[in-house]
Amino acid sequence: MAKERFEGLLGGLYRRNEAFLILSAMIFIISGFIGYALAGMLEPILANILGDFQKRVGEGDLKLDTIPLFINNFIVILKMYFGGIIVGFGTAYFLIFNGIFIGYSGAQYPLGDFIIATIPHGVFEIIGIIIAGAAGFRLANVIINILKGVLKLQSDFSITNQFKFLLEANYDDFKDTLVLMGIAIVLILIAAIIEANFTLGWIQYMKSVI
C-alpha cells in the first residue's frame, strides 16, 4: 500500500513536470554534444576553466572526498534552481554552460576512458542536474503566473486578499519545485559518495579486465 502510494506520488510529480523535465534534459544533452563536437573551437574559452579545475584538484583546494564533491555540485544545482527567478534564463544558462563544459571535458580524453571514469557517478549526477534544471523552470513558471495575476489585480477588492489567493493558487506548483530539488540533492549526494569512494577502484578494475 505504501509502495503504491509512493509510486503514485512520483508518477504525479513526473506528469505535472514532464514538460520541464524534457526541456531541461534536451538543453543539457544537446549542450553536451555541442561541447564535445566543437571542443576545438571552444578551446580558447574553456581551456583555462578546465585547467583551473584540475589545478584546484591537484593542489587540494577541491578534495575528491564526499563532502567537497557534494558541496561543489550542490552549488551548481542551486544556481540552476534560483536561475528560475529571472524567468528561467539563469536556469537555461547554467544548464547550457555545464552541458558544454562536460562535453568539452570529455573530448580531452579517450572517449572510452572518459566513459569508464564517469559513468558510475555520472548517471546520478547528470539526472540530478536535469531534475534541478526542471525545478528551476518550474519556479520560473510559478513566478510568471504570479506576475500575470498581479497585473490582473482589481482595485475594487482587497489587494491583500487577492494577492494571498494568488500565492495560494500557486503554492502546490512551488511545492513541486522544492520536491524536485530535494530529489536532485539526494542524487548528487549519491554521486559524490560513489565518486569519492568507489570510482578509483572501478577505474582500476575496468583497466585490468579490458
Solvent accessible surface area in square Angstrom, and as a share of the most:
residue,aa,sasa,rsa
1,M,194,0.87
2,A,82,0.63
3,K,145,0.61
4,E,119,0.53
5,R,179,0.65
6,F,120,0.50
7,E,90,0.40
8,G,42,0.41
9,L,114,0.57
10,L,76,0.38
11,G,21,0.21
12,G,9,0.09
13,L,11,0.06
14,Y,106,0.40
15,R,169,0.62
16,R,126,0.46
17,N,0,0.00
18,E,70,0.31
19,A,72,0.56
20,F,36,0.15
21,L,25,0.12
22,I,83,0.42
23,L,79,0.39
24,S,0,0.00
25,A,23,0.18
26,M,107,0.48
27,I,37,0.19
28,F,9,0.04
29,I,85,0.43
30,I,91,0.46
31,S,5,0.03
32,G,18,0.17
33,F,143,0.60
34,I,72,0.36
35,G,0,0.00
36,Y,92,0.35
37,A,79,0.61
38,L,75,0.37
39,A,12,0.09
40,G,61,0.59
41,M,142,0.63
42,L,30,0.15
43,E,74,0.33
44,P,107,0.67
45,I,114,0.58
46,L,5,0.03
47,A,35,0.27
48,N,120,0.62
49,I,69,0.35
50,L,17,0.09
51,G,33,0.32
52,D,78,0.40
53,F,71,0.29
54,Q,84,0.37
55,K,120,0.51
56,R,86,0.31
57,V,45,0.26
58,G,68,0.66
59,E,111,0.50
60,G,28,0.27
61,D,104,0.54
62,L,9,0.04
63,K,114,0.48
64,L,94,0.47
65,D,74,0.39
66,T,30,0.17
67,I,107,0.54
68,P,35,0.22
69,L,9,0.05
70,F,38,0.16
71,I,87,0.44
72,N,41,0.21
73,N,16,0.08
74,F,58,0.24
75,I,83,0.42
76,V,31,0.18
77,I,0,0.00
78,L,60,0.30
79,K,99,0.42
80,M,0,0.00
81,Y,12,0.05
82,F,106,0.44
83,G,6,0.06
84,G,0,0.00
85,I,96,0.49
86,I,107,0.54
87,V,62,0.36
88,G,5,0.05
89,F,147,0.61
90,G,6,0.06
91,T,0,0.00
92,A,23,0.18
93,Y,129,0.49
94,F,50,0.21
95,L,0,0.00
96,I,73,0.37
97,F,69,0.29
98,N,24,0.12
99,G,0,0.00
100,I,33,0.17
101,F,35,0.14
102,I,53,0.27
103,G,8,0.08
104,Y,2,0.01
105,S,14,0.09
106,G,2,0.02
107,A,35,0.27
108,Q,71,0.31
109,Y,99,0.38
110,P,92,0.58
111,L,92,0.46
112,G,45,0.43
113,D,70,0.36
114,F,44,0.18
115,I,82,0.41
116,I,30,0.15
117,A,29,0.22
118,T,39,0.23
119,I,86,0.43
120,P,30,0.19
121,H,17,0.07
122,G,9,0.09
123,V,73,0.42
124,F,66,0.27
125,E,28,0.12
126,I,62,0.32
127,I,78,0.40
128,G,0,0.00
129,I,6,0.03
130,I,22,0.11
131,I,22,0.11
132,A,0,0.00
133,G,0,0.00
134,A,0,0.00
135,A,0,0.00
136,G,0,0.00
137,F,18,0.08
138,R,21,0.08
139,L,13,0.06
140,A,5,0.04
141,N,45,0.23
142,V,5,0.03
143,I,38,0.19
144,I,61,0.31
145,N,51,0.26
146,I,32,0.16
147,L,94,0.47
148,K,115,0.49
149,G,13,0.13
150,V,57,0.33
151,L,153,0.76
152,K,155,0.66
153,L,48,0.24
154,Q,99,0.44
155,S,104,0.67
156,D,124,0.64
157,F,128,0.54
158,S,53,0.34
159,I,90,0.46
160,T,103,0.60
161,N,99,0.51
162,Q,37,0.17
163,F,81,0.34
164,K,120,0.51
165,F,143,0.60
166,L,24,0.12
167,L,81,0.40
168,E,100,0.45
169,A,64,0.50
170,N,13,0.06
171,Y,124,0.47
172,D,91,0.47
173,D,35,0.18
174,F,77,0.32
175,K,90,0.38
176,D,7,0.03
177,T,0,0.00
178,L,90,0.45
179,V,67,0.38
180,L,5,0.03
181,M,12,0.05
182,G,32,0.31
183,I,51,0.26
184,A,0,0.00
185,I,54,0.27
186,V,84,0.48
187,L,27,0.14
188,I,0,0.00
189,L,67,0.33
190,I,60,0.30
191,A,1,0.00
192,A,1,0.00
193,I,71,0.36
194,I,31,0.15
195,E,45,0.20
196,A,30,0.23
197,N,93,0.48
198,F,124,0.52
199,T,12,0.07
200,L,124,0.62
201,G,42,0.41
202,W,91,0.32
203,I,37,0.19
204,Q,113,0.50
205,Y,127,0.48
206,M,37,0.17
207,K,132,0.56
208,S,86,0.56
209,V,86,0.49
210,I,142,0.72
